[in-house]
Amino acid sequence: MSKVLNASCEAGSVSCEGQKLEGVVILGEGVEASEGVLIIQNGVTYYVPKTSPDLKEVITLLNDILGSIATIATGIDAATNSPNAQAAAIAQLQTKISQFNQKGEALR
Amino acid sequence: MSTRIKTFGLGFKMRIDCIHGFYVFTEEYAGDVARFASIFRIDLESKGELFTFKDLIAAPDYSIKGADILANKAKVTHEGRPWEVMEANGLVYDFTAEKVVDINSIRQVITLSKGLEYYFADGLIVAGSIAGSQKIKGFKAWFNFRDRSFKYSEVSFV
């Protein structure tokens, strides 16, 4: 038998029903503040963050990054003698990579 | 013309279990729990398939350390059946005070007499009562409707 309750986590500290709990096994690094569930089972408590929305954002960013790479690669393939022709696409790619890394840290 | 009241179907005994201060009343014949409640003027209600004191209907199947549990502060985070949660938090139901209390707050001393097959005590035991030098945490008992006595087949101690 186990019990599942709504809980939250911030900076590695899990709270449930207004109480901060000690000794909770956090599944995930719990670096970012998150909402999740507390599972009580056999005397052990676990916290599982609800990461689905973050995961969707990460996957969306990854798709965008891959799309940018494809654009750049296509451009390189078609390039003749025009340097910096892909500069804008490359800058956009670097921005997306940076966003992806941030989301990946939060997801962990 | 005389009037005879049939008593067929009425049991002469009813089982009472105390599991770490959580009382469960089990009837052999429908209506026995109501009879018992009427005799002692108490409120018993059904919680799923069992009958218990009205104040224990809301006994939860979990506790969060520091949060409220049955008007007490939970000592541990725990999950399980209501009596398991009460035991983990050191709580019992004091039916004389009609509230859930810390087992250590029960200071009542009782005499538990040992018979051939049963123990005997005066009335229904409040969990936490002290018999000899030991604190009672639970028991299995039978109430006899005929002589209104309680017999205890098992008694467990802290």
Chai-1 contact restraints between the chains, C-beta under 6 A:
chainA,res_idxA,chainB,res_idxB,connection_type,confidence,min_distance_angstrom,max_distance_angstrom,comment,restraint_id
A,K3,B,Y62,contact,1.0,0.0,6.0,A-B,restraint_1
A,K3,B,E79,contact,1.0,0.0,6.0,A-B,restraint_2
A,C16,B,I64,contact,1.0,0.0,6.0,A-B,restraint_3
A,E17,B,I64,contact,1.0,0.0,6.0,A-B,restraint_4
A,E17,B,A67,contact,1.0,0.0,6.0,A-B,restraint_5
A,Q19,B,I64,contact,1.0,0.0,6.0,A-B,restraint_6
A,Q19,B,G66,contact,1.0,0.0,6.0,A-B,restraint_7
A,Q19,B,A67,contact,1.0,0.0,6.0,A-B,restraint_8
A,I40,B,Y62,contact,1.0,0.0,6.0,A-B,restraint_9
A,I40,B,E79,contact,1.0,0.0,6.0,A-B,restraint_10
A,T45,B,T77,contact,1.0,0.0,6.0,A-B,restraint_11
